[in-house]
């Protein structure tokens, strides 16, 4: 049997298989309900003048609806959560170095409709509900922060570069611990190393 005669048939079969799988995947992503697992979820933008102006009762139920990450949000547009001041011992042979740091975390709203809310009352209701959700997650946030701070040495956090590295580590660790939320930025309100 000559391989050159069957090679075009094999290639055509592979191309047809790839096209079929791709079309099925696209159809699943577009038409399957959003409560089923998908590699990503589509977000449809509806002009605000076409949407009804009904008051928002509560944010998206995160247990049944997958979270949609808002990618075009800038620092300063999110929801600020003050974690308070923390004092931890740094990694030091003498055990006499410590860090006192205040951290404010900026979260992206979990519901893109937050930016379409018109009245201050609607926004405040959303923020109050969001703060209740975050309050339940505060032990996870505090544990992540304290564990990270306690693993630092004086030399790591003393410089401006060290503070920026620490800020990036906080953001990365919290995004891993709280995958249902999106952290935009981390702000230090107090930073004392002694």
LINWO-V843321 format. One line per field, one symbol per residue. phi: phi as a letter, one per 20 degrees, with the letter a starting at -180 (. if undefined). Layout:
phi = ???
This chain:
phi = .efffegfffffffffffffffffffffffdfgfeefcfbdfddedgffeefeefeebfgfffddffdfeedeegoeedeceenecccfefbfemdebcdbdcddddfgfcgfgfefeefffffffffffffffgfeggfffffffffffeedgffdfefffffffgffffffffffcffdceebcceebbcdc
